[in-house]
Amino acid sequence: MKFLKKNWFILGIFTALLLGTLFSDFGTRLNTGSHFSTLLVVIIFVITGVKLPVSAIRNGLKDIRVHIYIQLFIFALVPAYFYFSSMLFKRSFGPEVMVGIYALACLPCTISSCIVFTQSSGGNVVATVFNAAFANVIGVIVSPLLLSLMLRTSAGTLPAGELAAVFKKLVLMMLVPIAGGQLLRFFVARAADRIKKELGVISNVFILMILFFAFSKSAGDPLFTSNLRSLLLPYIYLALSFLLLNAAATGGAVLLNFKKEDRISVTFTAPKKTLAMGVPLLSTYFASNPELLGIALLPLIFYHPWQLFISGLIQNFINRKN
């Protein structure tokens, strides 16, 4: 029971994948025209706006070197690493998996897990809260821009003519709801902070539902099932990449002579990627390419539990050392 309570979301990811594959007709009928999943995306970003501690952005500007380092790592170094290193495996991975890796590379970091791991390891919680909140705010604009750039420079899948329509949709489905959530937070901040955990659970349930609909759309496509059989090499690549990026983030913080607390914050923030924003962002970005969406989500779905597992080992090592 304790295991289920602790790991329900990760188990839910695999359940959504399995159910979406087995009951693709039901999922497709339930989400005709993607209206249901669109509504879920909007609600998720309203909740994100309500939960985002943007006051931390105003109050956390002291450690400017740490902030610049973390943001550059998230939005410059990680995308550059994945873009160039994945080119070595382009023929082996295939174009659909490559799109998923690019999408993963462009995302901001997680919020809750970054803060939890930093806090439990004695790190700079204020710096983590600031950078996680800031990355997720600017990620609404920066992530799709980076993804568009990476796709176009690699002869990507989205024609230039679709880009304006995609960004209009992203603004309406992500930026406007987040702004609405922030406005709502102005009136209900205390209540929102009191039920923050419950709001997080609701968001995660909606994310699992979106995953179910995404896989329902993709499961009937032969391209999806054929790509599933060839994911071992990409998963090994992603697993090793996270270890490398984690070591690079921590090593850079040591070279820059950051304080111990700041190094811990860097370790648990800079290399991580958010599933909470990644799923709705990719669902919106690839709404006109449902057959591509299922494959594009798979690198993120692997990366998310892997980064939590490794972060747990690092946290245990830090606490034992202390």
N, C-alpha and C positions, 0 to 999 in steps of 0.2 A: 504493500500500500504506500509506504514511504517512497519507494522507487518510482511508482506511478505518479505520485504527487510532485516529485522533483523533476521528472523527465517527461511529463505528459505532452509538452509541446513538440519535442523532438520525435516522440512516438507518433504524435498526430500528423507530422509531416509525411512520414512513411505510410500512415493509414490513408491520408488524403491522396497520395500518389497511387496507392493500390486500388482504392475505391473509384478514383477517377478513371483508372484504366479498365476496371472490371465493369463499371456502370456508366460508360461514356454516353450512352444514349439518354439515360435519365438526367445526367448532369447538363447535357446540351439542351434538352427540352426545358429544364428548370431555369436555365440561364439564356433563354432565347433572346437574341439581339444584344447579349452581354449587359442587359439592363440591371440585373441583380448584382453582378460583380461590380458594375460601375457605382451603384449605390453603396456597396460595401467599402469601396476605395474612398469615396467621399467621407463616409462616417469615420473610417480609420484616420484620415487626415484632420478631421475636426477634433477627434480625441487627441491626436498628436499635438495640435495647437493648444488644447486645454492643458495638456500635461507638460509642455515644454517650459522649463524654467528660464525664460528669456532674461529674467532679472539677473541670473548668473552671468550672462554675457556682459551686462553693465558692471557687475561687481568683480569680475575676474580678470581685469585687464592688466594686473600688476606683472604677472610672469610672462612678459611679452615674448621673450626668446623661446620659452617652452611652447607657447601658443603657435608661433610662426612655424616652429619645427614640426609640431603635430599636424597642422593643417597642410603644410607642404608635403608631408609624408603621405597623408590620406589622399590628396587630390593631385599630386604631381608624381612623387616617386613610385607609389604603388601602381597607378595606371601605366607609367612609363615601363616599369618592370614587366608587367603582364603583357603589354603591347609587344615589346621587343623579344622577350623570352618565349612567348607562345608562337612567335613566327618560326622558331626552330621546329615546331611540331605541327605546322599548319596542315600538311598533307595527311598526317596521321589522325588529327582531331576532327577535321571536316569543318565546313563553314558555319554550321549551326552551333556546334560546341564552341567555336571561336567567338561567335557573337555573345554567347553566355559568359565566357571568360572576360570579354571586354566590358560587358554590363556589370559583372561583379567588381571589376577593377575600379569603376567610376563611382561606386556607392560611398556614402559617408559611413562612419563607424556606428556601432551599436550605442545605445544610451544606457539602459539599465544594467546589462552585464558588465560594461566598462566600469561603471560606478561601483557595483558590488565587489568586483575583483580588486579594484584599487583600494576601496575602504577596508576590506578584510585583510589586505596585505600591508597596510600602513602607509599607503601612498598619498599623494596630494589630491584629495577628493575634489577640492575647489577647481583645480586645473582640469581634472577629468570632466566634471559637470560642465564647465565652461566650454571645453573643446567639443564634447559630445553634442551639446545643445547647438553650438555655433555651426558645427559641421552639418548637422541635420537641417538647420535653417537654410544655409547657403546651398546645401546639396540639392534642394528642390530645383534650383536653377543650374548649378554647376554640373551635377551628375548627368542630366540629359544632354547638356552641351558637350561634355567630354565624350560621351558615348557616340553622339552624332559625328564628332570629329574623328574618333577612332574608326568608325564604320566607313566614313567617306574616304579616309586616307588608305583604307585597305580594300577598296572596291566593295564597300558594304552593301547591305540589302535594302536600305531605305533610299528611294530616289529623292533628290534634292527638293522636288516639287511637293513632297509630302511633309517636309520638315516644319513649315509654318503651321499646318493643320495640327501636327503632333504637339507642337509647343503651345498652341492655343488650348488644346485639350488638357495638357499638363497643367497649365495655369488654372483652368476652370476646375480640374479635379483634384489638384494638390495645393497650389498656392492660395487660392481663394478659401478652401476649407480650413487650411492652417491659420490664415488670417482671421477667419470667423471664429475658430477655436481660441485664438489669442484674445480676441475681443470678449468672448464668453468668459475666459479665464479672469478677465478684469473684474467680473462680478462674482465669480464662484471659485476664486483661487484657493481659499481655505478648504472648501468642500472637495475640490478636485485633488488637492494634496492628501486629504484624508482618505480618499478612495482611489488613490493612484494605482495601487496594486490591482484592484478590481477592474479599473479602466484598461490596464495592461492585459488582463485576462481576456476581456471582451475583444480588444484589438487582435490578440493572438488567435482567438476563435474565428474572427472574420478573415484573418490571413489564411487559416487552414481551409476555410470555405472557398476563398479565391483560388487557392492551389488546386482544390478539387475541381473547380470549374475549368481552370487552365488545362489540367490533365485530361479532363473529359473532352475538351475541344481537340486536343492533340492525339489522343489515343487511337483514333480511327485512321490516322495517317501512317502509311507504311514507313515513311521517313523517320517518324518518332521511334517506332519499335526497332528499326535497324540501327539507329544511333544509340539506343540503350545498350545494345550488345557490345559497343566499342568504347565504353566509358572508363574502363579500368585504367588505361594510360593517362587520360585527363585527370582522373581522381588522384593518381599517384603524383602527378605534376602539381596539382593544387595543394595536396598535403605537404609536399616538400617546400612549395613556395611559401606557405604560411610560416613554416619553421624558419626559412631563410629571412623572410620579411620581419619576423619577430626578433631574430638575432640582429638584423641590420638596424632596426628601430632602437633597440636597447644599446647596441654598440655605438651608434651615433650619439645617443644621449650621454654615454660615458665619455666619448671623445670631446664633447662640448662642455664637459665638466658640470653637468646638471647635478643638483642635489639628489640624494637617494630617493626622497619622496617623489621628486619630479621624474626620475628614471622609471619608477614603478608606474606612474601615471602614463608615461609614454608607452611602456610595454603593453599595458592593457587597453590602450586607446588607438594608437597609430595604425597597427596592422589589421584591425578588425573591420568587418563589413556587416552592415545591417540587413537582416532579412525583413524587418518590419517595414522599411521603406522600399527595399528591393523588390518585393513581390508586387505591391500596387504600382510602383514605377514601371516595372517591366510589363505588367499587364496593360498599362495605359500606352506605353511606347509601342508595343507590338500588337495592339488591339486589331490591326488590319492584317496581321500575319499569325493567326492562331496556331497554325502548324509549326511555326518557329518558336512560339512562346514556351511550349513545354520543354523543349531542349534548352532554350536560353535560361530557364529557371534552374536546371539541374546542377550546374557548377555552384550556384549560390546555396542550393539545398544541401550539397555536400560540405561546402566550406563552413556553413554556420555551426553545425554540431562539432565539426573538427576543431574549430577555433575555441569553442567552449571547453572541449576536452583538454586541449593543450594548455589553455589558460588555467584550468583547474590544477593541472600538474605543476605549473609555474607558481601558482599561489601556494600550493602545498610546500614546494621547495623553499620559497621565501619565508614562510611562517616557521618552518623547521629550522632554517638558518638563523632566524631571529630568536 
